[in-house]
């Protein structure tokens, strides 16, 4: 875990970096699951996507 991000002299909370990394992983997984046809078996895709992003973000923070 890092203390803070320095972006052009502006200090940001570490959650910003984790959120960007989680977003990149989320978009990759979302495209992969769409290509595999996974969304046809999911009851509520928006709820599943929110849960998937939360799992990825919390996993990165705990890692």
C-alpha positions in Angstrom: 0.0 0.0 0.0 1.3 3.4 -0.9 0.8 6.6 1.1 -0.3 9.1 -1.6 -0.1 9.7 -5.3 1.7 12.8 -6.7 0.1 13.8 -10.0 1.6 17.0 -11.4 2.2 18.3 -7.9 -1.3 17.4 -6.7 -1.5 14.8 -3.9 -4.3 12.3 -4.2 -5.6 9.6 -2.0 -4.3 6.0 -2.7 -7.9 4.9 -3.5 -7.7 6.9 -6.8 -4.9 4.6 -8.0 -6.7 1.5 -6.9 -9.9 2.7 -8.5 -8.2 3.3 -11.8 -6.5 -0.1 -11.7 -9.8 -1.7 -10.8 -11.6 0.1 -13.6 -9.1 -1.2 -16.1 -9.5 -4.8 -14.9 -13.3 -4.4 -14.8 -13.4 -3.2 -18.4 -11.2 -6.1 -19.5 -13.3 -8.6 -17.7 -16.6 -7.0 -18.9 -15.5 -7.4 -22.5 -14.3 -10.9 -21.9 -17.6 -11.9 -20.3 -19.5 -10.3 -23.1 -17.5 -12.2 -25.7 -18.2 -15.5 -23.9 -22.0 -14.8 -23.8 -22.0 -14.7 -19.9 -24.6 -11.9 -19.7 -27.4 -14.2 -21.0 -27.3 -16.2 -17.7 -27.0 -13.2 -15.3 -30.3 -12.1 -13.8 -29.5 -8.4 -13.2 -26.4 -7.3 -15.2 -26.1 -3.9 -13.7 -26.1 -5.3 -10.2 -23.5 -8.0 -11.2 -21.3 -5.3 -12.7 -21.4 -3.2 -9.5 -20.6 -6.3 -7.4 -17.7 -7.2 -9.8 -16.2 -3.8 -9.6 -16.5 -3.8 -5.8 -14.8 -7.2 -5.6 -12.0 -6.1 -7.8 -11.5 -2.8 -5.9 -11.5 -4.5 -2.5 -9.2 -7.2 -3.8 -6.7 -4.6 -5.0 -6.8 -2.7 -1.7 -6.3 -5.9 0.3 -3.5 -7.1 -2.0 
